[in-house]
Amino acid sequence: MDLGISTNPTPELYTIKVTGEIDISNADSLRNAIDLALEQPTEAVELDFAQVSYIDSTGIGVLVGAAHHAVDHGKRFSCTNVQPQVMRVVQLLGVDQEISITAA
């Protein structure tokens, strides 16, 4: 399944809506979208994962890297509406201890 990325920037929050599966073949697209969001004059960047059905270790690496970059930029970073199968991977790897992640 392809990865879809759409954005909704406001002065307070830059939302990135992600759809599909995040894996090694498309993780760079997500990384680029997050990097662009972190450069914007907003207080926080939020990834909406309501339509993400799968994430692999490369995608997890993108999230961890993004969380670190957000701290460097003085911004809040979070993932919301995370589906159970994605949340399971995140929790197994302990990433939920490093990133603000909320379930759907």
N, C-alpha and C positions, 0 to 999 in steps of 0.2 A: 504494500500500500504506500502511496506517495505521502509526503509530508506537506501539510498546508500551514502557512503562517500568515496571519493578518494582524494588524496593529491598530490600537486605538489610544493615541496619546492625548493626555490632558495635562494641564499645568501641575497637578498633584501626582498623577499616576499614569505610567506608560504600560498599557496592557498589551500583551502578546498572546493572541489566541492560536493555539497549536492543535492541528488535527492530524490523525493518522498514526504512523509508527515512527519512532525515533531510533535510528540505528546508524551504523558506521557509514552507510551510503549517503546519509543526508544530515548528519550531525553538524557539519560545517555551516549549513544554511541556518540552523537554529542558533549556532554560536554567533554568526554574523548579525542576525536580528537582535540578539541580546546585546552584543557590543554596541550596535547603533543606539539601542534604547538607553544604555548606560551613559552615552554621550549627550543625551538630551537634558534640558533643564527641568527635570521632574524630580520629585522627592523619592519615588519608589518605582520599581519595575516588578510587574506581576505576570507570571505565565499562567494562562488559563488552560488546564489540561483536561477539560471536560470530554474532549473528543480524542484523547490519546489512548490508544489501546495497548501499546507496547513500547518499552524503552530498553535498550541494551546498555552494556557497560560504557560504551562511547558516549551515549546520551547522558548517562549519569555523570560522567566526567565533565561534560559541558555544563551541567547544572552546578557542580561543585566549583568549577572554575569561575562561573558567572557569579556565584555567591561571594567569592573572594574579590572579584573585580568590583562588585557592588560596594563592598566595604571600602575598597580603595577610593571609590568615587563618592563615598559618604551617602550612599543610597540604601534604602531597604530593598530586599529581594525576596520574592515568595513565589510558590507554586500553589495554585488553588484548583479545586474541583478534580483532584487526582483520583482516577479510577482504581478500584481494588487491586487489579492485577499489576498496575504500575506501582501502587503504594507498597505492595508486598516486596517488590524488588528494592525499592527505596529503603524500606525498613530493614530488610535482610542485610543490606550493605551499610546500614547505620547512617545514611545520608540525612535522615529525618532529624538527626541530632545537630546537624550543621546548617540546615536550610529550613526556613519556615514553610512547611508543607501541610496543606489541609485536604482532607478527603472530600469526595463528591457527596 
